[in-house]
Amino acid sequence: MEANQPTADRYASVVTDAEPILRRESRGVILRDLLGVFTTTRGWWLISICFAAIFAWQGRNHISPDGLSYLDIGTEASNGDLSALVNSFWSPAYPALIGSALYLLRPSAANEVPVLELLNFIIFILTLWAFSVFYRNWSRSIPELEQSGNRDKGLFTLFAFAGFLWFSTSFIGVDSKHPDMLVAALVFLVAAMGCRITRPGAGWKHFVGLGALLGAGIYVKAALFPLAFAFIALLFVSLARTSDIQRRKLLTSLAVTTAVCLAVAAPFIVALSVQEGRFTTGDTGKLNYVWWVDRLEPMYVGWTGGTAPEYGTPLHPPRKLMEHPLVLEFATPIAGTYPLWHSPGYWYAGAKPVFNLRKQIQRVRESLIVYMWIAAHAAGFVGGAILLFVFSLGKRSRAHPWRTSFWLAAWCLAGCVMYGLVFVEERYVGPFVLLLCLEAYRALVFRVERRIAIGVCVLVLLVAMTPLALSAARSLRTTVSKFGHPVDDDYIVMAHSIQRLGLQPGDKLALVGDPVIPYYLFVRCDRLRVVSQIEDPDEFWRLNPAEAKTVENRMASIGVKALLAFGRPASNQETGWTELAAHKDGSLSVLLLQPATDGSR
């Protein structure tokens, strides 16, 4: 028996070791690794980039009318015409980056939009870095968090970066061909520098850096320029109340910030003012005001006058080829695939905003409805804040962070109010709403018991992140399925169809109806130009064949090679139209025009 004992012990040991499929130590390692992913900045970099890559790939062939204008301007810049970046409506930073990408990669016409999406993906990574810089400086300004253990800091990191991913993908969008993700990056960097200045040890370099960032705002989006001065004023009030900096030194420091801000913005302001022949910081705010508050018609394109005298007289209206139906021509002097939207400031020169209290109140009401919809979209975060507030009622402690950092919340509110007075979309206010959300939670989580705070925040993330994860999964599944059965996108199919009709790069086109319907992508892909449009498609389709022929001859007389229309009614029996492809807005019809003769003029 004694001789057999080691053998029995050995077998017993083997059985005992083999029983657990996964040892407790192994499970602990896996759990620690998962916590390391979800509770560290490095882990959230990995998660955020994976989500962004999925959404970017899905949207690689999508573009908007705004994106078309940015792409046109970027193309002109990549070809050496840097003056194209000086546009009174479109800010220069985003098209400058587009131009750089086009210059470096030299994509084919069909691959320009995917290259633009690649640029957007890189901008998202830049924004993620900017948010990381903000979070590092912001979290260090929270005494309660600084005194917390590593586990609580990790949970706070989890909530902050999950919030960033949700707001950046849900409100702004990685596939959005707009500069709003770039705006978010700059907003986060400005907020980070503000947080650094409010902490001990801030020096001149921080005030100078803040001024440079604020001045750069006008290059990214015109709306950031007035917000720069609101930021400086709010920061001064906050520092005057809470810091030990002498009032005179504080005034001097912020004067330096203001001077640097103006110095950085000055080159663009000077170039734009010289181009326009008047002092201006841009026409974006003015045009949005006359469109959305004054209700100047038509909005966006085609203003030829006929409005009340107080709204001004158009200085550069598109030319009228015919009155009935109204046919506009705009081949010169503006370039671009669709000149009317390439430089709205030119075509709306002479428009004057007029303050009307009734219209302003109506606009504010409409903006409040949009903000209510935004709150409903972010219901998880809003509901969590309400729960924390309810649980904090009756607590004697007061949230120290809220008192010392009111400047950040006030600045974000100022941005939301500014947009609310004129026109607001989710992508405009996305970074401001995210910062407001973080400020609200920092003011509330330390006023309730730890377990309650953790429970509410976990519930919020489950409500918010589950739909986002499902959306990413659906996008990934769609992408994988397309790899197995690749098909050309609609605009590529249409571009090839138009080429087969014999249209050549540089040929002029005319549109029937609303230019927002996606003519623009395949038109640019074929390097065609839209130089004319029929304002009222219904009026055009009601014309008899002889009247329609008159319109066609008039267009042909200015060099238009083809007429494009979506959703040509079945009742229209005019011969010569070619049906090209089906689209969600209807089938695309093309009518090739014969060169005009002297008699047709």
N, C-alpha and C positions, 0 to 999 in steps of 0.2 A: 504493500500500500504506500509505503513511504517513497518507494522508487517511482510509483506512478503519480505521486502528488504534483510534481512540477508540471507534468503533462496536463493534468486536470486544471491546474491553476492557469496554465497557458491558454487552454481552450476557453476557460471561463473568461479570461481577460479578453480574448479575441471576440467572444460573443458580446461582452459588455461594451467594447469599443465600437462594435458594428451596429448596435441597436439604434442610436439616433441617426436619422438621415442627415441632419445638419446639426452639428454641435452648437451648444449655447454660445461658445466663443465665436464660432463662425457667424451665427445669426447676429451677434453683437457687432461684428466687423461690418457685415452688410448694412445693418441699421445705421452704424456710424458713417458709412460711405454715403448712404442716402441722405442722411442729415447734412453731410458735408456738401452735397449737391444743392439741396434746397435751402440751406441756411447760410451760405457763403456767397459773396459777390462773384467769385470765380465760377461757382456752380450755376448761378443765374445767367452769367455770360453764355455758358454752353446752352442752357435751356432757351434763352431768348434768341440766340442766333439760329437754333434749329427751327423754332416757330417762324421766325422771319424768313428763313430760306424756303419753307413750305409755301408761305403766302406769296412771296416774291415770285417763285416759279409759276404759281397759278396765274398771277397777273402780268406775266412777262409780255403778253401781246395785247394788253388793254391800254387805252389812252383816252384822255378827255380833250375837249376843245382847248382848255387852258394848257394842257400838256403839249398840244400841237404847236401853240404859240411859243412856248418855251423851247421846244425842239427846233422850230424854225430859227429863232434867235440864236440858239446854241450853234446851229449849223453855220449861220453867217459868221459867228465869231470864230469857229474852227477854220473857216476859209480865209481868215485874216481881217475881217471887218469888225474890229473891236468896238466901233462906234454903235453897232447894233445893240450892244449891251446897255446903252443909255436910252432907256425907254421910259416915258412918263407914267406908264401903267404897270409894266412888269419889272420887278426888281432884278438886279443884275447877277446876284450870287449864284442862283440855281442855273440859269442858262449858261453862265461862265463855266460851271462844273460840267454841264452837258457838253459844251463846246470842247472842253479839255478831253473828255471821254471819247468824243467822236474823232478828235484829232489823233489821239493815241491809238485807238483801235481800228479806225477806218472801216466801219461795218458797211455791208451792203444795205441797200434801201430796205430790204425785208427784215434786216436784223437791227435796225436803229432802235426800235421800241424795246426789244430785249436788252440792248445795251443801256438804254435809259433805266430799265428795271434793275439792271446790275448796279448802276450808279445809286439808285434808291436803296438798294440793299447795303451798300457801303455807307450811305448816309445814316441808315439805321444803326449800323455798328458805331458810327461817330456819335450818334445820339445816346446810345447805350453807354459809351464812355463818358459823355457829358453828364448823364444821370449818375453814374458811379462817382464822379467828382463831386457832384452836388450832394449825394447821399453821405459821402465821407465827411464833408464839411458841415452838413446839416445835423447829422447824428452827434457830432462832437459838441454841438451847441445845446444838447439836451442833457442837463445834469443828471436826471434820473436814469437815463440810458447809460451814461458814462459810468455810473455807480453800479449798474446791473452786472450780473454774471454773463459768461459767454453764451449760455443757453438763451437767455432773454435777448441778448444782442442778435443772436442768430435768428430768432423768431421775428424780431423787428426787421431784419434784412429780408427774410422771406416775404413779409407783408409788403414792404416797400417795392421790391423788385417785381413781385407778382403784380402789384398795382401798375408799375411802369409798363410791363408787358401787355397787360389788359388795355390800358388807356392808349398806348401807342399803336396797337394793332386794331382796336375796335373804334377809336375815335379818329385817328389820323390815317392809318393804313400804310403798310409797307409798299403796296402796289399803287398807291396814289401818285400820279404824275404831277405833283404840286410841291412847292417848297416848304410845306408845313412841317415835315419831319426835320428839316434843317432849322426851321424856326424853333422847334422844340429843343434842339440841341443848344441853340444860343440862349434860350430862356433858362435852361438848366445851368449853363455856365455862368450867366449873370446872377442867378440865385445863389450859386455856389460861392461866387466872389463876395456877394453881400453877406453870406453867412460867415465867411472868413474875416471880413472886416469887423463884424460885430464881436468877434472873439478877441481875447488879449493877444498882443503882439503884432497887430496889424500895422503895416508901414506904408510908406509912400508908394512902393511898387504895387501894392494891392489896390490903392485908389486909382493909380494910373491904369492898371489892368482892367479895373471895372469900367473906367471911361472908354477904353478901347473896345471892350465888348459891347457897351451900350451904343457907341458910334457905329459899330459894324451892323447894328440892327437894320439900318436903312438899306443896306445892300442885300439883306435877306428878305425883308418884307417891310413895306412902307409903314405899316401900323406900329412897328416896334419903335419908330423914332419918337413920336410923342410920349410913348410909354417910358422911354429912357428918362425923361425929365420927371415924370411921376415917381419913378424908382428913386432917383436922387433925392427928391423932396421927402419921400416917406422914410428913406434910410436916415436922413438928417434928423427928422423928428424923433425916430427911434433911438438913435445914438445920443441925442441931446438929453433924452429922458433916462437912459439906462447905463451909458458908458461913463468912464472917468476922464474921457478926453476933454480938454479945455475947449470951451465954446469957440474961441478964436481959431485954435488949431483945427477944430472940426470944420469950421467954415472954410478955412484955407484948403483943407484936404478935399472937400467936396467941390470947391471951386476948381481945383485941379482936375477932378473927375469930369466936371462939366466941360472944361476947356479941351481936354483930351477927346471927349465924346464929339464935340463940334469939329475938332481938327480932323478926326478920322472920317466923319461924315462929309466934310467940306468938299473933297474932290468930286464926289458924285453930284452933290448939290450944284456946284459950279458948272460941271459939264452939262447937267440937265437944264440949268437956267440959260446957259449959252445956246443950247440947242433950241429951246422953246422961245427965246427972245424975251424972257421975263423971269423974275425970281420965282422959283418953285421948288418944292421938295417932292413933287410928284402929283399926279392927278387921280391916284387910286381912291383916296378918301372922297374927293369931290364927286367923281363919277358914281361911286357906290351910293352916295347920298342922293344924287339926283335920280338914280334908278330906283332905289328902294324906299326912300322917304318922300321925295317929291313926285315919284311915279311918272317920270318923264318917259314918254312913249315915242318910238319903240325902245325897249331895253336892249342894251348890249350892242346892237348893230342896226344900221340903216336910218339914222336920224337925219332927216332932210328939212326940218323946220315944221311949221304949222302948229307949234305949241304956243302957249301963252307967252306974251312978250317978256314977262319978268324972268323967264327961264333962259333968256338969251337967244341969239341967232347963230345958226351953225356957220362956222368959218370955212370948214372943209367938208361939206356934205358929199356923200356919194352922188354921182351924177345920174339924172333921170333919163333913161332912154325912151321910156313911154310912160304915159299916165294911166292908161286902162288897157291891160293890167299894169300896175306899177312895176317897172323893170329898172333896176339899179345897176350901174356900172362903176367899178372901183379898181381898175387895172393899175392905175398909177396914182400917186407917186410912191405908195407903200408896197414893199415886197411881201413875200410870204405865201404860203399855200392858200390862206384865206385872209386877204389884207385887212378886212374890216375888224377882225379880232387880233390881228398882229399888233396893231397900235391903236387901241380905242381912244387914247388921248388925242390923237390927230383928228379922227373923224368926229369926235364930240367937242372939239375946240369951239369955244363960245358958249358952252352950256354953263349956267350959273345956278348954284344951289340956292334955294330960297327957304328960309325958316318959316314953317307954318306949325303952330302949336298943335292943332288938331291932327295933322298928319304925323307929327312927331310922336304924339301920344299913341296913335294907332300903330306906329312902327314898334314902339316899346311893348305894346300889348302882344304883337306878333312875336317879338323876340322872347317875351316871357313864356309864350306857348312852346317855343323851341327849347328854352331852358327846362321847362317841365318835361319835355320829351327826353332831353339829355339826362335829367335826373331819373326818369323811368328806365332809361337804358342802363344807367349805373345804379340800379335799384339795390344791388347787393351792398355796395359801398355806402350808399345813403342810409339804407336800413340798419347797417351795422353801427354807423355813427349815432343814429337815433337811439338804438339799444344801449350803447355805452352812455349816452347822455342821461337816459332814464335811470340806469343803474347808479350813475354818479350823483343823482339828486340827493340832497341831504348830507353829502360829504362835506366835512369842514375844510379839507385841504383844497387848495386852489392850484390850477395847472400853471406852474412857473413858466414852461415854454411858451404858452399863449401870450403871457404878458410881455415877454422879452422879444418875441419875434413877430409882433403884429404887422411889421412892415411888409413881410413876405405875403401874408394873407391879404393885406390891403392892396398890394400891388397886383396880385392875381385877380382880386375883385375889380380893380380899376380896368384891367384888360377885358374882363367879361362885360363890364358896363359899357366900355367904349364900343365893343362890337355890338352890344345890345341896342345901342342908339341908332345903328345904321343897318347892319346885317350880320347875322351870326350863323355859323355852321359848327358842327362838332369838331372838325379838323382845325378850325381857327382857335378854339379855346381849349383843346385837348391838354396841352401842357399846363395851362393855368388851373384847370379843374383837377388835374392830378396833384399839383402842389397844394391846392386848397384841401384836397382829401387828406393828404399826409399831415398837413398842419392841424386839421380837425382831429385826426386820430392821435397825434402826439399830445394834444391838449386834453384828451379824454382817457386814454388807456392807463395813465398813471393815477387816475382819480378813482379807479375801481379795483376790486381784488384781482390778483394776478390770474387766478383760474377763470374768472369771468372774462377778463380781457382776452386771454388766449382763446377761450371758447367762442367768443363773438368773432374774433379775427379769423379763426379757422372756418367758421360758418360763412363769413363773407367770401373768403377765397374759394370755398366749395361752390357757392352760388355763382360767382363770377367766372372762375376758371374752367368749370366743367363744360359750359357751352363753347368756350374758346378751344378747349382741347378736342371736343367733338368736331368743331369746324375744321381744325387742323387735320384731324384724322380723315374727314371727308375729302379735303383738298388733296391730301397725300394719296388716298385711294384713287381719286380721279386722275391724278398725275401718273400713277403707276399703270392704270388701265390704258392711258393714252400712249404710253411707251410700247405697249403690245399692239396697239392699233393706231398708229400715227396718222393724223389727218391735218391738212392745212387749215389755218384759221380763216374766218370769213373774209377778212380784209385781203389776205393773200389770194384767195380764190377770185374775189372781185377784181383785184389788180390784174391778175392774169387774164381775166375775161375782157377787161378794157383794152389790154395790150393786143388781144386777138382782133379787136375791132379796128386796129390800125392807128390808135392814138399814140403820139410820141411825146417824150419828155419835153416840157415847155409849152405844150398845147394849152389853150385856154378853154375853160369850162364855164357853164352857167348852171345854177341850181334852181329847182322848182321848190319853193317853200323854205321851211325852217332849216338853217344850216347846222343846228345842233344835232340833228339826225346824222349818224356817223358816216358822212361822206369823206370826212377829212383824212382818215387813216389810209385808205387805199388810194386816194387822190395823191397824197404825199408820196406813197410808195412808188407810184408811177411817175413822180416828179411833174405832175400837172398843176395848174393854177386855177383857182376859182376867181373869176373876175366880174361876174354878174350874177344876179339872182332875181327871181320873180317873187315878190313879197307875199302875195296871196295865192296859194296854189288852187284853191277852190275857184277863184275868179278865172284863172288860166284854164282849168279843165272845162269850164262852161263855154269857152269860146268855140265858135263853129270852125270848121277846117280852114276857111279863108282867113279868118281873123288870127287863128293860131299860126298860119303860114306867115302872116305879116310880122308877128312877134319873132318867129324863127329867123326870118330874113334880116330883121333889125339886129339881132344878136350876131348873126353871121357877118354883118357889115363891120363889126368891131373886132373880128378875128376869132370869135368863139367857134370852136370845132365841134362841141357836143353839148347837149342838154341832158342833165341828170335828174332823175326823180325817184323817190321812194313811194311805193304804194299807189301807183297810177291806177285810177278807178277803172273798173271793168266797163263802165259806160263810155269811156273814151275809146273811140274806134279809129282814131287817126293812125294811118299807116306810117311805117318807117321806124317805129320804136322797137328796140330789142330788149327782151327780158333776159337779164343776166343771172341773177341768183336770188334765192330767198333769204330773208333776214327777219329778225324779230320785229322790225319797223315796217316790214312789207318787202315786196320784191323790188329789186333795183332795175329801173328802166333807163335806157340810153337812146337818145336820138342824135344821130350824126347829122350835122348841118352842112349844107353845100356852101362853098365859097360864094360870097355875095357878088352880084353884078352891079353895074352902075344903076340899072333900073330899079334894083331892090333897095337902094339907099334912099 
